[in-house]
Amino acid sequence: MGTTRGRRRAVTGAVLALLAGVGAVAAAESPAAAATGDVLIVQKGSTGNLVTVQTFVFLPGIAEQSDGVQAGATQFAVTNLTNRTLTLTERTPAGTVVHSDAIAAGRSGTFAVTGGDTVALTVPAD
């Protein structure tokens, strides 16, 4: 039993060292000016019915996140609780840009969307 417990500790230590190394590499490669904070996304249908609610958390080093427009959704509302302005870009499944809009830090915005499209939330580069 002592040998199994010792191996388990050694494996656990190796995994933790590996994760610490990966975290250090990710931190070193990440841009310093990325947004931090939450983004609340609410998708509603044409009659105002709630389709979905999601929250994204932007961390340093994350420059873009995206969300698919759910079936039945016609409005995409975003509350930007980050410390940076975010650009929202709606794209068709083929990648064609439908429209783009900026939501300032601490502000909210809503725009019309088409189900099946994707909306990317991007932090501007410095």
C-alpha positions as CSV (number, residue, x, y, z in Angstrom):
1,M,0.0,0.0,0.0
2,G,2.8,2.4,0.8
3,T,4.2,2.0,-2.7
4,T,0.9,2.8,-4.4
5,R,0.4,5.9,-2.2
6,G,4.0,7.0,-3.0
7,R,3.4,6.6,-6.8
8,R,0.1,8.5,-6.6
9,R,1.9,11.4,-4.8
10,A,4.6,11.4,-7.4
11,V,2.1,11.4,-10.3
12,T,0.1,14.1,-8.6
13,G,3.2,16.2,-8.1
14,A,4.2,15.8,-11.8
15,V,0.8,16.8,-13.0
16,L,0.8,19.9,-10.8
17,A,4.3,20.8,-12.0
18,L,3.2,20.4,-15.6
19,L,0.1,22.5,-15.1
20,A,2.2,25.2,-13.4
21,G,4.5,25.3,-16.4
22,V,1.7,25.5,-18.9
23,G,0.1,28.4,-16.9
24,A,3.5,30.2,-16.9
25,V,3.8,29.8,-20.7
26,A,0.2,31.0,-21.2
27,A,0.7,34.0,-19.0
28,A,3.9,34.9,-20.8
29,E,2.3,34.8,-24.2
30,S,-0.9,36.6,-23.4
31,P,-1.4,40.3,-24.3
32,A,-1.2,42.6,-21.3
33,A,-4.2,44.7,-22.3
34,A,-6.9,42.1,-22.7
35,A,-10.3,42.8,-21.1
36,T,-11.1,41.4,-17.7
37,G,-14.7,40.9,-16.4
38,D,-18.0,39.5,-17.4
39,V,-20.2,39.8,-20.4
40,L,-23.9,38.9,-20.0
41,I,-25.6,37.8,-23.2
42,V,-29.4,37.6,-23.5
43,Q,-31.0,36.2,-26.7
44,K,-34.7,37.0,-27.2
45,G,-37.3,36.1,-29.8
46,S,-39.5,38.5,-31.8
47,T,-42.2,38.6,-29.2
48,G,-39.7,39.3,-26.4
49,N,-39.6,35.7,-25.2
50,L,-36.3,34.7,-23.6
51,V,-34.4,32.2,-25.7
52,T,-31.1,31.9,-23.7
53,V,-29.0,33.7,-21.2
54,Q,-25.2,33.2,-21.0
55,T,-22.3,34.8,-19.2
56,F,-18.8,34.9,-20.6
57,V,-15.8,35.8,-18.4
58,F,-12.9,37.5,-20.2
59,L,-9.6,36.9,-18.6
60,P,-6.2,38.4,-19.6
61,G,-5.0,36.8,-22.8
62,I,-8.5,36.0,-24.2
63,A,-9.0,38.3,-27.2
64,E,-12.2,36.7,-28.6
65,Q,-15.2,34.6,-27.6
66,S,-18.2,33.7,-29.7
67,D,-21.7,32.5,-29.3
68,G,-24.1,31.0,-31.7
69,V,-27.5,32.6,-32.3
70,Q,-30.0,30.2,-31.0
71,A,-33.0,29.1,-33.1
72,G,-35.9,31.5,-32.5
73,A,-33.7,34.3,-31.4
74,T,-34.1,37.7,-33.2
75,Q,-32.3,39.9,-30.7
76,F,-28.9,39.7,-29.2
77,A,-28.4,41.8,-26.1
78,V,-25.0,42.3,-24.4
79,T,-24.1,43.9,-21.1
80,N,-20.4,44.6,-21.1
81,L,-19.0,44.5,-17.5
82,T,-15.4,44.4,-18.7
83,N,-12.9,47.2,-18.5
84,R,-12.6,47.5,-22.3
85,T,-14.8,48.2,-25.3
86,L,-15.9,45.0,-27.0
87,T,-16.7,44.6,-30.7
88,L,-19.5,42.3,-31.6
89,T,-19.6,40.9,-35.1
90,E,-22.4,38.7,-36.5
91,R,-21.3,36.2,-39.2
92,T,-23.3,33.8,-41.3
93,P,-22.4,30.1,-41.2
94,A,-20.4,30.8,-44.4
95,G,-18.4,33.5,-42.6
96,T,-19.9,36.5,-44.2
97,V,-20.1,39.5,-41.9
98,V,-23.7,40.7,-41.4
99,H,-22.9,43.6,-39.2
100,S,-20.6,44.8,-36.4
101,D,-21.1,47.1,-33.4
102,A,-19.0,48.3,-30.4
103,I,-20.2,48.1,-26.8
104,A,-18.3,50.4,-24.4
105,A,-17.1,49.2,-21.0
106,G,-20.0,49.2,-18.5
107,R,-22.6,49.6,-21.3
108,S,-25.3,47.5,-22.9
109,G,-26.4,47.1,-26.4
110,T,-28.9,45.1,-28.5
111,F,-29.1,44.3,-32.2
112,A,-31.1,42.1,-34.5
113,V,-29.7,38.7,-35.4
114,T,-30.6,35.7,-37.5
115,G,-30.7,32.2,-36.0
116,G,-27.8,30.0,-37.1
117,D,-25.4,32.9,-37.3
118,T,-22.5,33.4,-34.8
119,V,-21.7,36.5,-32.9
120,A,-18.0,37.1,-32.0
121,L,-17.1,39.3,-29.0
122,T,-13.6,40.7,-29.6
123,V,-11.3,42.9,-27.5
124,P,-9.6,45.5,-29.6
125,A,-5.8,45.2,-30.0
126,D,-3.7,48.0,-28.6
